[in-house]
Amino acid sequence: MQIRSFQASDTEAVIALWHACELTRPWNDPHRDIERKLTVQPELFLVGTIDDEPVASLMAGYEGHRGWLNYLAVSPSHRGEGFGRALVREAEVRLEALGCPKINLQVRAGNDAALGFYAALGYEPDGSISMGRRIIPD
């Protein structure tokens, strides 16, 4: 797998990947999520490819206080091959280069597989409660 920054030509393949990984939700338009990400630190939108076809993706960001990981997806046919781990490590390297001291992420309740994956990479619950409020409807 090769890791590179997202390219506009990846859009439909990445959205299909997100659907296959059950990451999308009715209240989030994935096209808009991609458009928004491309306006802020597009170099932190990573895509893992095989023969230039996206098989994994990860959006990362840094707002000056914490780094964030979102939309980690690995094609179900390529899970267990280290692609997710490679994307997270690449995001960590890029975030550290920006001076990011800590990375946060959110895992949906009940997603024990994701919790186990991140725990194996050294991530742990930090006692925070995630809250949200949509201000721009999709």
MOUR-V590619 format. One record per residue. N is the residue number from 1. RES is the residue in one letter. OMEGA is omega in degrees with one decimal (NA if undefined). Layout:
BEGIN
n=<N,N>
res=<RES,RES>
omega=<OMEGA,OMEGA>
END
This chain:
BEGIN
n=<1,2,3,4,5,6,7,8,9,10,11,12,13,14,15,16,17,18,19,20,21,22,23,24,25,26,27,28,29,30,31,32,33,34,35,36,37,38,39,40,41,42,43,44,45,46,47,48,49,50,51,52,53,54,55,56,57,58,59,60,61,62,63,64,65,66,67,68,69,70,71,72,73,74,75,76,77,78,79,80,81,82,83,84,85,86,87,88,89,90,91,92,93,94,95,96,97,98,99,100,101,102,103,104,105,106,107,108,109,110,111,112,113,114,115,116,117,118,119,120,121,122,123,124,125,126,127,128,129,130,131,132,133,134,135,136,137,138>
res=<M,Q,I,R,S,F,Q,A,S,D,T,E,A,V,I,A,L,W,H,A,C,E,L,T,R,P,W,N,D,P,H,R,D,I,E,R,K,L,T,V,Q,P,E,L,F,L,V,G,T,I,D,D,E,P,V,A,S,L,M,A,G,Y,E,G,H,R,G,W,L,N,Y,L,A,V,S,P,S,H,R,G,E,G,F,G,R,A,L,V,R,E,A,E,V,R,L,E,A,L,G,C,P,K,I,N,L,Q,V,R,A,G,N,D,A,A,L,G,F,Y,A,A,L,G,Y,E,P,D,G,S,I,S,M,G,R,R,I,I,P,D>
omega=<173.7,177.2,177.7,174.5,178.6,173.5,-177.8,-179.9,178.5,-167.7,-174.0,178.7,179.4,177.9,176.4,176.9,179.0,176.9,-179.7,-179.9,178.5,178.8,-175.8,177.5,-176.3,-176.5,176.4,174.5,-176.2,176.2,178.7,177.5,178.3,178.7,-179.1,-178.5,-177.6,176.1,-177.5,178.0,-179.8,178.6,177.8,172.8,-172.0,177.8,173.2,-175.3,167.1,-176.2,179.0,175.4,179.3,175.8,-179.9,177.5,176.6,171.4,174.8,178.5,178.6,-177.1,176.9,178.9,-180.0,169.5,-179.8,173.3,179.7,171.5,171.8,-178.9,172.9,179.6,179.4,-179.9,-179.8,179.0,179.7,-179.1,178.1,-177.1,178.4,178.5,-179.5,178.6,179.0,-180.0,178.1,177.3,178.6,178.8,-178.7,178.8,178.1,178.3,177.1,-178.9,-178.5,-176.9,-174.6,178.7,175.2,174.1,177.7,176.0,179.4,178.3,178.0,-179.7,-176.1,178.9,178.9,178.0,178.7,178.0,-177.5,177.1,178.8,177.6,177.5,176.8,-179.9,176.9,-179.0,175.3,179.4,172.3,179.7,176.2,-179.6,176.0,179.0,178.4,174.1,-179.2,174.1,NA>
END
